[in-house]
């Protein structure tokens, strides 16, 4: 496996642009299954998760081609309805294909999904919602067997505002006869983006981002040309990197209204932030005051996907910070690795207390998951000396060629290929 090698201590200067959102691309790619025609997705980064979803589409029978950074998919040739364990095992978002496959074929066989091990993330909410719509589901031998011949629009109330379940049920309702209403849906920007994509293909979906999503079933979807929203998690990560390392950077393709919970935290620190349309200018001394308290929540609260990066910043901030993780029970796997680098962190269950220190020190560490891995990259960028990070295939899931992205800012970072 490849590794990242970082010589820390440099401040950041220059300009960086935010790519399209991984968490928007994956459900959109699943939605393509329902389309009878050609879809062109503009400016698509080749995240490993995106490539895995493309492989799933190819195995279902779609024609998938790259034209530069544009991804062109012809779904009219899709005939298969099975996603094998080999394909689903490394990708949590493979479960998104269940609703679209039911719309297209009325039957689906989908292996249980894989992905980062940050918690249980049960798919019961997905399956219960589909059952309410009339889907017959049997779970056996590591597969989900679903029959949607009796599916029809109805009211579905989610027990928890799950992003994945909201997206799956939304897509299931798009080509199901009648009206489907989803109550207590997730409200993330990626939900709104999926609605916009589906409507561009001829769907009738409204209400995404509110307390109720309304779907009127249609008979078919047509192709379109579409570009997903910028990745708010990557944008927030770059902001936190500059805050931690110091320097002055400009982040392009950054939508501030998608990251208000994070931006509000910086009112407590000495970091200077200036926002102009879809650009944000960040200036930092590299030694900020601690955020004091950080608590993750569903959108519009502070994203759990930014918690490890925020924690990395707090390890070198001035003061104490209390971090409470409310969404995933295994999201502190990066903490022992940060401690190897000199961080002062006490943790138990879902709570961490961080005492900021003036320095971190380079070490050999291992990426435990996608966001924990990028937090270790941040720590290596700040640390005194050399840091080697293993397990970076997990980082590649959501940060495309991170070493090439950061080097122009002055980061001394190299990928060591094995």
CORTA-V48626 format. One record per pair of residues at least 4 apart in sequence whose ideal C-beta (glycine too) atoms are under 6 Angstrom apart, sorted by sequence separation. I is the first residue (numbers start at 0). GAP is how many residues later the second one is. If there is no record, write none. Layout:
I,GAP
I,GAP
This chain:
34,4
82,4
84,4
96,4
100,4
122,4
123,4
130,4
198,4
240,4
258,4
296,4
305,4
338,4
367,4
378,4
382,4
394,4
406,4
19,5
45,5
56,5
66,5
82,5
129,5
138,5
185,5
197,5
206,5
207,5
241,5
265,5
274,5
296,5
337,5
346,5
405,5
57,6
87,6
101,6
130,6
198,6
206,6
295,6
324,6
338,6
366,6
406,6
31,7
56,7
64,7
100,7
137,7
157,7
172,7
197,7
206,7
241,7
265,7
273,7
313,7
344,7
345,7
379,7
405,7
205,8
295,8
63,9
136,9
272,9
344,9
53,10
97,10
126,10
194,10
204,10
334,10
402,10
61,11
62,11
82,11
134,11
135,11
271,11
295,11
343,11
364,11
97,12
203,12
310,12
334,12
402,12
61,13
134,13
155,13
168,13
194,13
237,13
270,13
343,13
375,13
62,14
82,14
203,14
202,15
331,15
60,16
61,16
133,16
134,16
191,16
234,16
293,16
60,17
133,17
190,17
191,17
270,17
59,18
60,18
94,18
132,18
133,18
269,18
306,18
341,18
60,19
93,19
165,19
201,19
234,19
255,19
268,19
340,19
341,19
359,19
59,20
80,20
165,20
200,20
201,20
268,20
340,20
91,21
132,21
200,21
361,21
372,21
373,21
186,22
340,22
359,22
360,22
366,22
372,22
19,23
87,23
91,23
152,23
160,23
162,23
200,23
229,23
235,23
267,23
303,23
314,23
339,23
359,23
360,23
361,23
28,24
80,24
89,24
131,24
173,24
199,24
253,24
289,24
303,24
360,24
361,24
363,24
364,24
365,24
366,24
369,24
21,25
24,25
87,25
88,25
150,25
151,25
152,25
160,25
162,25
165,25
229,25
252,25
324,25
339,25
358,25
361,25
365,25
366,25
368,25
373,25
18,26
42,26
80,26
84,26
151,26
152,26
154,26
155,26
156,26
157,26
199,26
231,26
235,26
253,26
264,26
307,26
21,27
25,27
43,27
55,27
80,27
81,27
82,27
83,27
128,27
152,27
156,27
166,27
231,27
251,27
289,27
323,27
366,27
369,27
41,28
82,28
94,28
184,28
242,28
314,28
336,28
366,28
369,28
173,29
182,29
196,29
250,29
287,29
288,29
289,29
292,29
293,29
294,29
295,29
322,29
39,30
40,30
111,30
288,30
290,30
295,30
380,30
55,31
110,31
180,31
181,31
249,31
289,31
295,31
321,31
39,32
110,32
124,33
180,33
248,33
320,33
38,34
108,34
109,34
333,34
179,35
192,35
247,35
319,35
332,35
37,36
108,36
128,36
192,36
124,37
178,37
318,37
107,38
245,38
317,38
333,38
340,38
36,39
51,39
125,39
177,39
245,39
314,39
316,39
332,39
336,39
34,40
35,40
106,40
124,40
128,40
176,40
188,40
241,40
245,40
260,40
313,40
315,40
31,41
175,41
242,41
244,41
260,41
333,41
337,41
105,42
125,42
129,42
172,42
241,42
340,42
31,43
105,43
169,43
238,43
101,44
101,46
84,57
307,63
311,63
152,64
307,64
29,66
33,66
289,66
304,66
308,66
311,66
315,66
25,67
29,67
32,67
307,67
311,67
26,69
30,69
33,69
98,69
188,69
239,69
243,69
29,70
33,70
101,70
235,70
242,70
32,71
99,71
95,72
98,72
102,72
232,72
236,72
98,73
239,73
187,111
186,112
243,134
244,136
160,137
236,137
240,137
244,137
243,138
26,140
30,140
33,141
23,166
34,166
22,167
26,167
30,167
23,169
27,169
35,184
38,184
42,184
36,185
37,185
39,185
40,185
41,185
34,186
36,186
33,187
34,188
24,203
23,204
23,205
20,207
19,208
20,208
118,209
20,210
117,210
118,210
118,211
17,212
18,212
117,212
17,213
117,213
17,216
17,217
15,222
11,230
11,233
10,234
12,234
10,235
11,235
12,235
14,235
15,235
16,235
17,235
10,236
16,236
17,236
11,237
117,251
115,253
115,254
47,348
48,348
47,349
46,351
46,353
45,354
44,355
7,372
7,373
5,374
7,374
7,375
8,375
21,376
6,379
5,381
4,383
2,385
3,385
2,387
3,388
1,390
0,392
13,394
13,395
11,397
12,397
11,398
9,400
6,405
5,407
4,409
4,411
1,413
2,413
1,415
1,416
0,417
